[in-house]
């Protein structure tokens, strides 16, 4: 126990001896947490709209006004032909073209239906998909308004009318920061923990102090624990600062308990730091460990459900997420923050994380000395 105490003291002194580490550990993540949620916005606005109105009727003008007044679209081009409107898309003046055919109003009244053409610039797939979804939703509302105008008195009309009233649970205002900030905080904590831990043993190799440790009476388990605990403390500190920043800046207060987050984070960081130490036992230089750590962390983040729902991924990608610790933590953070979940609700996530922690740290203990001679 005394040997472990001196090893921990040595690691902490070595970390804080470098003033640049303090900036990387504490200042950079907080700056990123302030900037990234502002940039990672799932709501696309100011979509440039082009219109080709061959009908020029009251109904067509009302439809265009409804689209513009939604706040998502800006009318940037009003052409007389479809070819001119398409040219505006090719010149990047507009993102979406709405063509209203002749006799649009007449067909809508006499035949109860009419067709319109929506052409979308799909170079930016996200913007195109959201823009098309927005305008389809607006047109559905417009269609319902027209139908309601035709029904003179609902009390004596036998035509059934179904009104759908959506209710957004857990995030009533659909504030994207409520589910993006917790996920980004998990990503930052993961990157810090894995990258610093992966450089730890390699630094000893490059400095030449690993040979002194190898001939000392320090056991392998003590060595790994001594390398893990200091960065676990620092990562918990970064998590605490991030939660405080989320509360003060974004007003995000978890419906659940902070204790639930910290209990899961304790096990999660043991697992992710164990992965970093495992990579460190294999690498011979800090450059190698940084590149491998960046590669693995990038895959973890992209397949974590932070930006893309896991349910929308291909089946093979969903299977990979079962072995991705980051996806478990992001789901737990959102469950505790938005749903108020407790330990009973995340018990399977905790069991999975304990398995990751035992696997990575056990492998790191077994692999140490085998490769670090």
N, C-alpha and C positions, 0 to 999 in steps of 0.2 A: 504493500500500500504506500509506503514511503517512497519507493522507487517511482511509482506512478505519479505521486504528488510532484516530485522533482521534474519528471518528464512533462507534465502539464504546465508547470511554471516555465520551463525552457521553451515550450511551444508558444505560449502566450507572449513571452518576451521577444521571441524571434518574429512574431507577427507584427507587433506594435513598434518594433525597432525601425521598420520601414514606414515613413510618413505617407507614402503614396498608397499603401494598403488601406489606410483609414479612409481616404477619399474614394477609393474603388468600392470599399465595403459599404459605406454609409451614405456618402453624398450622391454618387452616381445612381444607385437604385431609387432614391427618393426623387431625383430629377426625372428619371425615366417614368416613375409612377405618376408624376404630374403631367408629362407630355403625352405618353402613349394613349391614355384613355381619351384624350382630346382628338387624337388622330385616328384611332381605331373606332370609327363611328359606323354602325350598321345602317344608319339612316341616311339615304342619299337625297339631297335637295338640290335645287337650282339645275334641274335637268333641262337642257335646251330643247325646245319643241318647235317643230316645223308643221305647218298646217296647209293642206290643199283642200279648199272648200269649193266643190263644184256645185253645191246646192244653194248656198247663200240664203238659207231660210232661217226662220226664227228658232226652229229646233236645233239646227246646226250651230248657230251663234250661241245659243244657251249652253250647248254641250261644251264648246270651246271655252266659254267663260267659266264653266264649272271646273274644268281641268286646270285653268290658270289660277283660279282662286283657291285651289287646294294648298298652294304654297310649295309644291314639289316641282312645278314646271315653270319655265320662263319662255314666253313666245318670242322666238328669235328669227323666224322666217315665215312669211305668208306668201306662198307661191300660187301661181295660177295653173300650173301643170305638175304632174307627178315627177316628170323628168327634172324640172327645176328644183323641186323639193329634195329629190334624191341627190342632186348635185350639191346642195347645201350640206347634206350628211357627209358626202365624199370630201368636202372641204373643211370638215370638223366644225362647221357653224352650228349644227344641230346634232342632237343625240337620238332623236326619235321623230318620225314623220307620221302624221295622222292625215289620211286621205278620206274625205267625205264625198260619196258619189252623188251624182245628180238624182233628183227625185227622192232624196233621203227622207224628207218629211212626208212626202206623199205616200211612199211605201210603208212607212212606219204607222201611219194613220189607217190606210186602207187594208194593208196586208198584215198588220201587227208585227212586222219584222222588217229589218233593214240591215245591210252589211256595211262595215267600214274597214279600211285597211290600215294596219299599224306596221310600219317598217322601223326596225330598231338597229342602231349601230352596235354590233356585238363585238367590236374590238376589245372594249372593256366589258368583259362578261358579267361582272358583278353589277355594274351600273346599268347595263342593258337589261339584265334579269329583273332587277328591282324596279327600273323605270317601266317595263312592260307590266309588271305586277301592279304597280301603283295605278297606271292608267286603266287597267282592266277593272280594278276595284272601283275607280271613279265612274267608269261607264256602267257598272252594275248599279251603283247608287242612282245614276242618272236615269237608267232604265226603270228603276223602281219609282222614281219621282213621276215619270211620265205615266206609268200605270196608275198611280194613285190619283193623278189628275183626271183620268178617264173614269174612275169610279166615283160617281156623283154622291152616293150615300151608302155607306157600308152597312147601315142597319137594315136596308131593304135589298141589298145586292147579295146574290147567292154565290158570287165568285169568292172562293176561299183566299185569304191573304195570310201568309206566314211571315211574321216579323222576327228577325234574328237579332238578339241583343247580346253582343259579346261581353264576356267578363274576364279580365286578365288577372289571374290569381298570382299571388306572391310578388308581382311587379305591376301594380295596377296602371301606372303611368307609362309603362314600357320604356323606362329609362335604361338605355343600354349601359350606362356606367355602373348600374347596380349589379350587373353580372359580368362586366368586362374588368372592372377594377380588381375584384377578388382573384380572377384568373390571371391577370397580369402580375399581381403580387406573388402568386405561386410561381409563375415563370421566372421572375427576378430572383426569388429565394433559391430556386432550383439551379439557376445558372451560377449564382455566387457559390453555393455549397459544392456543386460538382466540380467547377473549374478550379477553385482553390484547393479542394481536397485532392484532386488529381495531380496537382503540382507538388504536393507536400513531400512525399517520399523521393520524388525525382530531384527535388532541390537538395535533399541530403546527399544524393548520389553525386550531383555536380559539385557540391561543396567539399566532398570527400569525408564528411562526418558519418556517413553510413557505415563505414568500416569500424569506427569506434563504437557505434551502437551495436554492431553485430558481435563484437567480442565482449560486450558488457553482459551482466547477468539479467538484462531485461528480457522477459518472455515475449513471445510473438503476440499474444493476446494483449499484454500490457502496452506493447508498442503501437498496435492498431488503435486501442482505446485512447492512448495518449495523443495520437494524431487526430482522432475523431472528435473528442470532446471540445477542444477549443473552437473549432469551426462550427460545431453544433451550437455553442453559446452565441457566437457571432451571428449565425443564421437566425436564431430565435430573436436576437436583438433587432435584426433587419426586419423580421416579420412584425415585431411589436411597433417599430417606427412606421411601417407601412400601414398597419391597422389604425394607428393614431392619425396618420395623414389622410387616410380614406374617410375617417370620421370628421376631421376638421375641414377638409377642402371639399369633399364630395358629399358630405352629410350621410355617409353610409354607416348605419348602426345595425348590427346583426340582430335578427329576431331571436336567434339562439344565444347560447352562452359563449363567451370568449374561452372559457375553460374547455369546451368541446373542441374548439379549434386548436388550442395548445396541446391537448392530449394527442390529437391525431398528428399535429405537426412534429411532436417529439419523436414519434415512431417513424414518420415520413423522412425526417432529416437523418435519422440513423441509417435508413435504407439508402438515401441518395448520396450521403457522404461515404457510406460503405462502397457504393459504386465508384465514386471518385477515387477512393484509396485503392480499389481493385485495379483501376486503370493505371494508377501511379506505380503499382508493383510491376506492371508489364513494361511501361515506357522507360526508355533510357535517357531521354532529354525532356526538358520542359516543353519544348516545341512539339514533340510527339504527343505528349499528354494533353496539351491545349487543343491540338487539332482533333484528336480522337474524342475528347470531351465535348468540343463544339459540335462535332458530327452527331454524336449520340443525343446531346441535348436538343439539337435542332429537330431531330426526328421525334423525340419525346414531345416537344412543344407543338409541332405541326399535327401530331396524331393524338393530341390531348383533349380535343373538343373545345379549345379556347376560341378558335376562329370559325371552325366548321363543326356542326353537330355530329357526334359519333354515329347517330342513327342514319345519317345521309351518306356515310362512307361506304365503299364497297365491302363485301363480306370479309375479304382477306384483311383489309385494313382494320375492321372492327375486331378481328381476332388478335391483331397486334396490340390493340389498346388494352387487352386483358393483361398484357405483360408490361404496361407502361405505368409506372408509379405516378407520373404527373397527372394523368387523366383521373386517377382516384382522388388526388388532393383537390383538383379543380372542382370536381363534382361535390366533394365534401364541403368546400368553401361556399359554393352556391347554395347547397342544402341548408347549411347553418345560417348563412347570411339572409337568404330570402325566404326560406320555409320554416326556420326555427327548429331544425332537426336536432335531436339529442344523440347521446352515445348509443342508445338502442337502435336508432335509425341508421347509424353508420358502422354498426358492428362488423358487417362483412368487409367493409373497406379497411377497418383496422386489422382484421385477421389477414387480409391480403398483404397489407403493408408490413406486418410482422414477418410474414413469409419472405418478402423482398429483403427485409433487414437481415434476417438470419442467413439467407442465401448469399447476398453480396459480401457481408462482413465475414462470414465463414470462409468464403472463397478467398477473400483478401488475406485472412490469417494463414490459410494453408499455402497460399502462393508466395507470401513473404519469406525471405531467406532463400527460397528456391531460385529466384531470379535476381536478387539484389546483392549478390556476392561480388 
